[in-house]
Amino acid sequence: MIFVPRLRPIIDNTDVVLTEIFYESRFTTIDDARNDGEHIHDFYEIYVNLAGDVSFLVEDNLYAIARGDIILSAPNKLHRCIYHSDCVHEHFCVWMKDIPYAPLKEQMKNSHKIVLPDQQRDALIQHCFTFNNCHDDPSLQFRAAQSFFGILDIISSGAVQSQTGPQILPEPLSEIMNYISSRFKDPTCTTTQICKDFYISKSTLCRRFHRYLQTTPSDYIESKRLSEAKKLLLTGHSVQNACISSGFSDCSYFIMRFRRKFGITPYRFQKEFI
């Protein structure tokens, strides 16, 4: 699913902060076709959970989350929500083109899950609702801005209760994910090769990926490669070099998969974002 939020100035006629907020409360089944796959986008994301039997995957780390927990995702980091049962999933996503607070920007690169004390958690949720209700009303843009910066202030204030580590995935799944992370740039890193190296059947491998990560091994490997390709393109590598260096062996196939994932060709992406 290609989803591109329309990031807008927090205050009209300025471009100091480009942001958007999304609120959703929806009964969701594990196999709901509307569930997104791995996200790889060019902006910062703050996910705030309100309800739902879900975990959150960021790169190779899977985090258990509860009401008020925060997941931070920096640009071009692979991430997705994992559903454990049919449930009402209620959450906010705040997206930003850039972050005006340098310490918070650094924090988003190095940590993923944040748990706040009760008082700060409730204040954060209230700021999210206010920001969501005011963001589309030009007459309330300053109130929206206050709530937006209130969200950033709480997260970066030092009142964080804990920056919790990831869940422990069962073996050999965690070993396989580490294997993929270290070898996905090699075109020989395939589902078939993983099965050979770990003495596991393809059906068992796919079943474990689906159960714990709700994706397939091949899709997971491809998402890692596409994420790496975006980073290379943004640092000035040619399309062909980004293709080869990220683990794709066929440039035409790479261009097709990149366009299907992001809705734009690698060449156009590089021209627009560099």
N, C-alpha and C positions, 0 to 999 in steps of 0.2 A: 504494500500500500504506500503510495507516495503522498506524504502530507507535508505541506509547506505553510506554516503559519505566517500571517501578514504582520510582521513586526512594525510597530508604529511608534512615533515619538511620544514619550511620556507627557510632554508639553507641546502643544501645537507650535509649528513653525520653528522647531528646534530639532537637532539630530544628536543631542548629547547622549540620550538614552533611547534606544529602540527596543521595544518590549511588547509582549502579548501575554495574556493569561487565558487559560482554558479550564473550565469547570465541568465535570461530568459526574453524574450519579446514575448508574445503569445496571440492571440485572444482567450479568454476563455469564455465559457458560464457557467451560474450558475450551470447547471446540467451536466457539462463535467465530464465524468467518470474518467478522469485523475487527477481531483482535489483531493488532499490528504485530509484525515480526520485529526483527532487530532494527532499532533506529540508529541511523548514522547521519547526524545533521551538523550544520555549520554554526550553531549558536549554543549558548549555555542554557541548561535546563535545571530548574528546581522543581522536583516532584514532591508534593505533600499528600500523604495518605490520610484519608478520613475514615474509610471502611473497606473491608474486603479481605478474603482469604487469599492473599497474594504475597509473592516475594518479588525482588527486583534484581535483575542481572545487569551488572556494569562490567564490561570487558569479560574477564574470566571469574568474576566474583559474584556470588549469589547471596543476597541479603534478605533475612526475614524482616518484615516490617509490620508495624501496628499503627493505630490512629495517632496522627501527629508526627510520625517519623518522616524524615526528609531524606531524599536521595538527590545528590548533586551529580550532574553529568557535564563534563567539559566538551567543547566542540570536537566532533569526529570520534568520540568514544562510543563504541558499540554498546547499546543498552536496550532493555525491554522489560515489560512486566510479565511475571509468570503466575498463572492462575492455578490454584491447587484444588478448587472446587467451584461449582456453580454458586455465584454470590452476587450481591450488590457491591459493585466496585465504585467507590466515591473518592474523588481526588481532585487536586489542582495541579496544573503544570504552569509554571511561569518561565517564559523564554526570553532571553536577552541576547542581542547581538554582541554586546560587550558588557563588562561589569565595571562600574565606576569606583569600586573599592579594590585596591590592589591586594590587600591581605585575603579578601574573600576569593578573588580570582585565583590566587595561589592555593587556597584551601580546596577549591573545586578541582584542581589538578591532582591533589594528593590524597583526598579523602572522598568517600562516596556516601556513607550513611551517617546521619546526625540524629541524635535523640536529645530533645530539649527537656528541661524541668517543666513541671505542669503549668506554671504561670506563664512562662515564655511560649510554651506550646499553644495554649489557649489564645494568647495575644497574636501569635503568628497566624492561626486559623482565622481569627477575626479580621486581620489585615488582608488576608486572601479574599474573603468574602467582600470586604469593602472595595478592594481594588477591582474585583470582578464586576461588581455592581456599578462602579463609577467610570470604568475605563472607556466605555462607549458614549458617554455623555459629555459633550464639550464643556458644559457649564460646571461639571464636577471634576475637571481634569486635575486641579490642584489637590483635591482630596484624594484622587486616585494616586497622584504622585507621592503624597504623604504615606499612603498605605504601602506603595511599592517600596519606598525607601525604608519603611518600618520593617518590611519583610527582610531586607538586606541587613538592617541594623541588628535584628534579633539573631540572625544566623551568624553574623560576624562579631557579635558583642562579647564573646568569651563566656556566655552563660550556658554553653553547650554542656549537657550532662554527660554525654559519651559519644565517641566516634567509634561505633561498634564494628567489629570485624565481620567478615563474611561467614556464611554457613559452611559447615564441612560437608562437602559432597561425597557420596559413596565412592569407594574404589571399585574399579579402576577409572571411573568417570573423571575424577579430578586429575589423575595422571594423564588421561587422554587429552583433556583441555590444556594442560601444560605442554603436552607434546605438540598440539596444534599451534599454540602460541609461539613456540620456538621454531616451528618448521613450516608454517603456512606460506611463507614466501617461496618455498621450494615447490615447483609444480608436481613433484612426486608425492606431496602430502595429500593423499586421497583417502576416501572411505575404505577402499580396497587395501591400501597399504597399512592403514591403522588396524584393520582386522588381522592382517598378517603379523604385524609387530606385537599386538596385544593378545594374539591367539583367541580372538573373539569372533563370533559369527556376525554377519551384517545385520541380521534380524535383531539380535540382542543389542548390538550397538545402537541401532536406530530406536529401539524400544526405550533404552535408557536416556537417550537424548530427548525423546519426546516426553518421557515421564518427568524429567527434572528440569529441562530447558525449553520444552515445547517447540522444538525445531528439529531439523535433521542434521546429521554430521556434515553433509555436503553444503547445506545452506549456511551453517555456522562457519565453515572454512571460507566460503565465498564472501560472507559478510566481513570477516577479518581482512580479506584481501581488498575488498572495495574500500574499507576504512583506511587501510594503508595507502591505497592508490590516491584517495582524496588528499591525504597529508602530503604525498609526494608532489601532486599537481600544484598544491598551494605553496610549495617551496620552489617552484620553477622547473621541475622535471618535465620533460616532454611526455606526450601521451604514450609513446612507445616505451620509453624508459619506465614510466609509472606502471605500465602493464606488466613488463617483464620483472621489475623489481618487487612487485607486490604478489607475484606467484602465478599470474596468468601466462599461459603459453601461446595463446592465440589472440592477436590484437583485435580482430573483428568481433570475436566472442566477447572480449573484455568491453569493447565499446557498447555492444548490445546490452550486456548485463548492467553496466554502469547507467545507461540511459533508462533501463527498465526500473532500476532501484531508485534513481534520483530525478528522473524526468528531464534529464539534460545530458548531452554528450560530454565526454571528458574535455574535449577541446573548448566547447562553449563554457563549461564550468570554470575552466582555468581563465578564460578571457574575462569572465564576469566577476570573478572573485580575487584576482590578483591585481 
